[in-house]
Amino acid sequence: MNCKSLKMNRRSLLTTMLAGSLTTSSIVNPHETDLEKESNHSCQQRNPLLWAVAWSNTAAEFGALCHQAFNLAKVKVDQAKQRHAESRRPLAVMTDIDNTIFHASSYWSHLIDQGIDFFDDAIWDRWIPENLISLVPGAREFLAYCNELGVEVFYVTNRNQGPETYDYALRQLQYLELPYADREHLTVFRDSSDKTPARERVKKSHELVLLLGDNLNDFKRDYYVTNIEQRFALMERDKQEFGDRFIVLPNPTDGHWVRAIFGESEPAPTEETRSTLLAAATKGAWDNN
Ligand SMILES: [Mg+2]
């Protein structure tokens, strides 16, 4: 039994209770409550998100990888600035938002706390307006550095929290006091994860020197394929771009790598998807027999 089904069982128990077929005294049993608590805790301990979330919430190595990415990004911006003649188009960088500069750690921890083991869109949509977002290590310094050099920062994201999606995203950028947090520099795609139109639009007026993202789709739409090997081969094809025009940030919880495993970015939390995840994790396992 998984944590989610335990929660459902508790809910159906309460429904039955409210319908009058069970008395309160037959349910409120301290021993039973302890057992239920223990089962829930045991389920939480087996949540497949644990390692990924614990890593991004606690590992100094996560922070070091972020700094490494932004340090490299600074070098590339410096080089572009040195090459740049004043008469040319202004310089710009484009960055994805979620899991590239924003860290949604309390959202993922909440899922685990609730016994949920897959991305939950409804909870995400409730979490976003709460403004509980923080920045990944190095993001603020890098964006401020671009601002200092006069390199414009364009933000692009695909989110959908209804008609207020754009305002939520803009408010978060402003709440974190990031440079260029205005309507001219923020693009939000509600219906598609294809960020190509935003890149093309900026290229018309600026020299786009750098792209930052946690998902290969942030760099090229080519990577929007569901075949793991094909996606990997495309990445190898473009290997010279990483650390050059493309700066990749670490994200072990979500993205199109998930889509390549399941065929969709936000798979439903079912026994079938859990088996698919197990198969992905044990692919090529050592057969010690
Ligand atoms: Mg992202």
Residues whose N, C-alpha, C, O or C-beta is under 5 A from the ligand:
A	BS01	MG	D96 I97 D98 N99 T100 D214
